[in-house]
Amino acid sequence: MNFKKLPAIEEIRKIIEELKSYDLTEISDDELFNKIRELSFIPFPTAILKNNFYVDRLRMNQEDKLFLFY
């Protein structure tokens, strides 16, 4: 990864604050993805799953709740 292409830390903080303010029940996946792309990299969570399990989709909707689709 070329870290020189990353936005300034102030811009990263601004983008993160915007993402935190979104109501994920009302924003489209495309809008969310485009905002994340402004970071110039896409962070992703990882998980250890038991055999024959997989995660199809995971969204954080509230501070302490994750919605998992499998």
Sequence and secondary structure as in RCSB ss.txt:
>XXXX:A:sequence
MNFKKLPAIEEIRKIIEELKSYDLTEISDDELFNKIRELSFIPFPTAILKNNFYVDRLRMNQEDKLFLFY
>XXXX:A:secstr
  GGGS  HHHHHHHHHHHHH  TTTS HHHHHHHHHTTSS         TT   SEEEEEETTEEEEE 
